[in-house]
Amino acid sequence: NAYDPVLSPGGYADDDREYVAAATPKGPELFSCKERKVIGKPQIVRNGNKTIYLMRFAWSELGSLKPVKGTVFGFNLVAFDYDSMEAKISCQMEFSMGITYGKFPAMFRRFILE
């Protein structure tokens, strides 16, 4: 997951954030790439062949993004799928381009807070 409140054209700026949620040997973890630390414990639920990740972010974790009506920000999400530790190639699903093959926040989808 990543977001960009200022819509930077290329590379991450100081106000951008990226997070990783994963099922680890220690259990589910939500990791802040900017802070380089675990910031939470997401819920990861397996239901048949579907995996559901439930995450919450405190506004304080989102840097300069504030809950103000009319605020525009970029957001992106990439899900990687490794079904086994021996996987040679990951499968991925992207909400939009801009994370996986280089950090380009200008390509993130835009959202407006209401």
Secondary structure, 3 states (H helix, E strand, C coil): CEEECCCCCCCCCCCCEEEEEEEECCEEEEEECCCCEEEECCEEEEECCEEEEECCCCHHHHCCCCCCCCCEEEEECEEEECCCCCCCCCEEEECCCCCCCCCCHHHCEEEECC
